[in-house]
């Protein structure tokens, strides 16, 4: 009898669920008679996932390179998923904010330590061969990572430091886009001509980026933090979490990436250039652009020395 009462309660909840969305409960229950049990491989789509690694060469270590970057993109997707929840939370509070920030930080902590897979897990000789088949592609072209940046801070903090005084909230998004810090890595600094790397990237994603920038203009993590009551903005645990996230993304993770790139590019077996043709040192090292998501959470001295000791 107890089991029957439990089933009655469940059926009532199911009835309420489908009534709320104007659906016939009987139809859905009848459909259960013919649905297949779920399996791990169907739920995760294992076969599809494992067929996405398509090599351009016969060199074995290219598989490491492809799979590693695909894993990165999946992690970026998880990060964006967490940021979106903060952006859309109607009644944002310290506990929820801190929990999401620490989740995101753990993802980036994992990405940071994972660079050992790239730095130590591939033959330099093989990499310096298959990398030429990637030209002019580059990790620079990770659209999701750019979206993580847009969703984390106000746009002014992503503008090339040389132009920040000329950009404000009234600046059209199109104009601001042309002055983002990473634009400098894809342009000839003398002529301003865009590289194939940057041209291809913009052709594919510029429209998406502009719309994304507009969406997160006032609900990025930094903007949402500043919406909190003043006492909540001073919450020690939340501030610590925000600083950890900022430092992890803009220094620790970037330097791990920088060191992995330098390990191969400066190995003496190639031309010393990045596959996309960018000035990779000045683009990647944090001391040049001083990318900081939450500048008011850092002292003037900390900002001045951002990345200088690495």
SULNOR-V566429 format. One record per residue. N is the residue number from 1. RES is the residue in one letter. PHI is phi as a letter, one per 20 degrees, with the letter a starting at -180 (none if undefined). OMEGA is omega in whole degrees, 0 to 359 (none if undefined). D_LAST is the distance of its C-alpha to the last C-alpha in Angstrom with 1 decimal. Layout:
# SULNOR-V566429
N&RES&PHI&OMEGA&D_LAST + N&RES&PHI&OMEGA&D_LAST
This chain:
# SULNOR-V566429
1&X&none&179&68.8 + 2&X&f&179&65.4 + 3&X&f&180&63.8 + 4&X&f&179&65.9 + 5&X&f&178&64.9 + 6&X&f&179&61.2 + 7&X&f&178&61.9 + 8&X&f&180&63.8 + 9&X&f&180&60.8 + 10&X&f&180&58.4 + 11&X&f&178&60.9 + 12&X&f&179&61.2 + 13&X&f&177&57.4 + 14&X&f&178&57.5 + 15&X&g&180&60.4 + 16&X&f&180&58.6 + 17&X&g&185&55.4 + 18&X&f&175&57.4 + 19&X&f&181&59.8 + 20&X&f&179&56.8 + 21&X&d&174&55.8 + 22&X&l&179&59.5 + 23&X&d&178&59.7 + 24&X&e&183&62.6 + 25&X&f&181&61.6 + 26&X&g&180&64.4 + 27&X&f&182&62.9 + 28&X&f&178&59.5 + 29&X&f&178&61.1 + 30&X&f&180&63.3 + 31&X&f&179&60.3 + 32&X&f&180&58.9 + 33&X&f&187&61.9 + 34&X&d&181&60.6 + 35&X&f&180&56.8 + 36&X&e&174&55.1 + 37&X&f&180&53.1 + 38&X&f&174&49.4 + 39&X&c&180&47.5 + 40&X&g&185&43.9 + 41&X&f&176&43.6 + 42&X&f&181&45.4 + 43&X&f&182&43.3 + 44&X&e&184&39.9 + 45&X&l&186&41.3 + 46&X&g&183&40.1 + 47&X&f&179&42.0 + 48&X&f&182&40.7 + 49&X&f&184&37.1 + 50&X&f&177&37.4 + 51&X&d&181&39.0 + 52&X&e&182&36.2 + 53&X&e&184&34.3 + 54&X&d&181&35.8 + 55&X&f&175&34.6 + 56&X&e&180&35.0 + 57&X&c&178&35.2 + 58&X&e&182&36.7 + 59&X&f&187&33.4 + 60&X&g&185&32.9 + 61&X&f&174&29.1 + 62&X&f&178&29.4 + 63&X&f&177&30.7 + 64&X&f&183&27.4 + 65&X&f&181&25.6 + 66&X&f&183&28.2 + 67&X&f&181&28.6 + 68&X&f&181&24.9 + 69&X&f&176&24.6 + 70&X&f&176&27.8 + 71&X&f&176&26.6 + 72&X&g&182&23.6 + 73&X&f&176&26.2 + 74&X&f&178&28.3 + 75&X&f&177&25.5 + 76&X&g&179&24.9 + 77&X&f&179&28.6 + 78&X&f&179&28.5 + 79&X&f&179&25.8 + 80&X&f&179&28.0 + 81&X&f&179&31.0 + 82&X&f&180&29.6 + 83&X&f&180&28.5 + 84&X&g&180&32.0 + 85&X&f&176&33.6 + 86&X&f&182&31.9 + 87&X&f&187&32.7 + 88&X&d&181&36.4 + 89&X&f&184&37.0 + 90&X&f&179&39.9 + 91&X&d&184&39.7 + 92&X&f&178&36.0 + 93&X&c&186&35.3 + 94&X&g&184&32.5 + 95&X&f&180&33.1 + 96&X&f&181&33.1 + 97&X&g&182&30.0 + 98&X&f&180&28.0 + 99&X&g&181&29.3 + 100&X&f&180&28.3 + 101&X&f&180&24.8 + 102&X&f&174&24.1 + 103&X&f&180&25.7 + 104&X&f&180&23.4 + 105&X&f&179&20.3 + 106&X&f&176&21.7 + 107&X&f&180&22.1 + 108&X&f&174&18.5 + 109&X&f&179&17.6 + 110&X&f&178&19.9 + 111&X&f&181&18.4 + 112&X&f&181&14.9 + 113&X&f&183&16.4 + 114&X&f&181&18.8 + 115&X&f&173&16.5 + 116&X&f&177&17.5 + 117&X&f&179&20.9 + 118&X&f&187&19.7 + 119&X&f&184&17.6 + 120&X&d&189&20.2 + 121&X&d&178&23.2 + 122&X&c&175&24.3 + 123&X&f&178&25.7 + 124&X&g&182&23.8 + 125&X&f&180&27.3 + 126&X&f&181&28.5 + 127&X&g&183&25.5 + 128&X&f&173&25.8 + 129&X&e&186&29.4 + 130&X&f&181&29.6 + 131&X&f&182&26.7 + 132&X&f&177&29.2 + 133&X&f&181&31.5 + 134&X&e&182&29.0 + 135&X&g&5&28.9 + 136&X&e&180&28.6 + 137&X&f&181&27.3 + 138&X&a&174&23.7 + 139&X&f&172&21.7 + 140&X&g&187&21.3 + 141&X&e&175&24.9 + 142&X&f&182&24.4 + 143&X&f&182&26.7 + 144&X&f&179&26.2 + 145&X&f&177&22.5 + 146&X&f&179&23.4 + 147&X&f&175&26.0 + 148&X&g&179&23.6 + 149&X&f&180&21.9 + 150&X&g&184&25.3 + 151&X&e&184&26.5 + 152&X&e&189&23.6 + 153&X&b&176&23.7 + 154&X&f&188&25.9 + 155&X&g&183&25.9 + 156&X&g&182&24.9 + 157&X&f&177&21.3 + 158&X&d&179&21.1 + 159&X&f&175&22.6 + 160&X&g&186&20.9 + 161&X&g&181&19.9 + 162&X&f&186&22.4 + 163&X&d&187&25.2 + 164&X&f&181&24.7 + 165&X&f&181&27.4 + 166&X&e&183&29.9 + 167&X&d&174&29.5 + 168&X&b&185&31.2 + 169&X&f&179&33.1 + 170&X&e&180&36.0 + 171&X&f&177&34.2 + 172&X&g&181&35.5 + 173&X&g&179&33.3 + 174&X&f&180&33.9 + 175&X&f&179&32.7 + 176&X&f&180&29.5 + 177&X&g&182&28.9 + 178&X&f&182&28.9 + 179&X&c&174&26.1 + 180&X&f&186&23.6 + 181&X&g&185&20.1 + 182&X&e&174&20.3 + 183&X&f&182&23.6 + 184&X&f&181&21.9 + 185&X&f&182&20.5 + 186&X&d&181&24.2 + 187&X&c&171&25.9 + 188&X&f&187&26.8 + 189&X&f&179&25.3 + 190&X&e&185&28.5 + 191&X&e&183&31.2 + 192&X&n&180&29.7 + 193&X&f&180&31.2 + 194&X&e&178&29.8 + 195&X&f&175&28.8 + 196&X&g&177&30.7 + 197&X&g&183&27.7 + 198&X&f&180&27.7 + 199&X&f&179&31.5 + 200&X&f&181&32.1 + 201&X&f&182&29.6 + 202&X&f&180&31.4 + 203&X&f&182&34.8 + 204&X&e&193&34.2 + 205&X&c&188&32.3 + 206&X&g&179&32.6 + 207&X&g&178&35.7 + 208&X&f&181&34.1 + 209&X&f&181&31.0 + 210&X&f&179&33.2 + 211&X&f&180&35.3 + 212&X&f&177&32.4 + 213&X&f&179&30.9 + 214&X&f&181&34.3 + 215&X&f&185&34.7 + 216&X&e&182&31.4 + 217&X&g&182&31.7 + 218&X&d&179&33.0 + 219&X&c&172&32.2 + 220&X&f&185&28.5 + 221&X&g&181&26.7 + 222&X&f&179&25.8 + 223&X&f&180&29.4 + 224&X&f&176&30.9 + 225&X&g&183&29.0 + 226&X&f&174&30.4 + 227&X&e&182&33.8 + 228&X&f&174&33.8 + 229&X&g&185&35.9 + 230&X&g&181&34.1 + 231&X&f&179&34.4 + 232&X&f&178&32.8 + 233&X&f&179&29.8 + 234&X&d&179&29.3 + 235&X&f&188&29.6 + 236&X&f&182&26.9 + 237&X&f&179&26.5 + 238&X&f&179&26.3 + 239&X&f&178&23.8 + 240&X&f&179&21.6 + 241&X&f&179&22.0 + 242&X&f&179&21.2 + 243&X&f&179&18.0 + 244&X&f&178&17.0 + 245&X&f&181&18.0 + 246&X&g&182&16.1 + 247&X&f&182&12.7 + 248&X&f&183&13.5 + 249&X&f&191&14.6 + 250&X&e&175&12.4 + 251&X&c&187&8.9 + 252&X&g&182&9.5 + 253&X&f&181&12.1 + 254&X&f&181&10.8 + 255&X&f&177&7.7 + 256&X&f&177&10.5 + 257&X&f&180&12.7 + 258&X&g&182&10.6 + 259&X&f&178&10.3 + 260&X&f&179&14.0 + 261&X&f&181&15.0 + 262&X&f&180&13.6 + 263&X&g&181&15.4 + 264&X&e&186&18.6 + 265&X&f&181&18.4 + 266&X&d&182&17.4 + 267&X&f&181&19.7 + 268&X&n&181&22.3 + 269&X&d&179&24.9 + 270&X&c&183&24.7 + 271&X&e&178&24.4 + 272&X&m&182&20.6 + 273&X&d&174&21.3 + 274&X&f&183&20.7 + 275&X&f&180&24.0 + 276&X&e&178&24.3 + 277&X&n&182&23.7 + 278&X&e&172&20.9 + 279&X&f&194&18.3 + 280&X&f&181&15.8 + 281&X&f&181&12.6 + 282&X&f&178&13.4 + 283&X&f&188&14.9 + 284&X&e&187&12.2 + 285&X&f&186&8.8 + 286&X&f&184&9.0 + 287&X&f&183&8.6 + 288&X&e&183&11.8 + 289&X&e&181&14.1 + 290&X&l&177&12.9 + 291&X&f&181&14.8 + 292&X&c&183&16.0 + 293&X&f&188&19.1 + 294&X&c&190&20.4 + 295&X&g&183&19.6 + 296&X&f&177&22.3 + 297&X&e&181&20.9 + 298&X&c&178&18.0 + 299&X&f&177&18.6 + 300&X&g&180&18.3 + 301&X&f&179&15.8 + 302&X&f&179&13.5 + 303&X&f&180&14.1 + 304&X&f&183&13.6 + 305&X&e&183&10.1 + 306&X&g&177&9.2 + 307&X&m&184&5.7 + 308&X&f&184&5.6 + 309&X&e&182&3.8 + 310&X&d&none&0.0
